């Protein structure tokens, strides 16, 4: 975000209806086209253009693009069983689970038992091995549940098995970016205390009244 004075922070044109309906809503949007900033908008109570926002699940979208590239190249098929690429995945009754089911949050692999420790969650081979050995929490393809902490491992392992590299290395345009942007960094370094005042506050959404 470009540096701005808090007192002059504008609301995006046409957003007044949104902010009236959601008085607790706050947001920022910045877009670049061919390296040139074409939009820099922010709105909401006590929000400035240079505030730092928490961003969740942003790497899932980038990973999905990599999966789409593998499908386009013909090295991965949505309707093929996962075990074609990842034989160990057959354990726990998962031999017939297709890539399509596994990557659409229907595989019943929302977690493992016993639960993963923080150190384990950052160790891809360890998490992949645990998922491969896991018995699904429901019959794959018959229910849906958000695989918040496991979908990344599923996509990454399929990429490693088919492309031979971690999914971050397959990110489109990675080599054309400045070095500091060549890899996805879901765990950034600690922020200096001096920068903590720029962090936007978070609040739980209020329940909407029943109509």
ABEGO torsion letter per residue (X at the ends): XBBBBAAABBBBBGAAAAAAABAABBBBBBBBBGGBBABBBBBEBGBBAABBBBBBGAAAAAAAAAAAAAAAAGABBAABBAAAABAAAABGGAAABBAAAAAAGAAGAABBOBBBBAAAAABAAAAAAAAAABBBABBBGABBBBBAAAAAAAAAAAAAAAAGBBAAAABBGAAABBAAAABBBABBBBBBAAAAAABBBBBBBBBBBBX
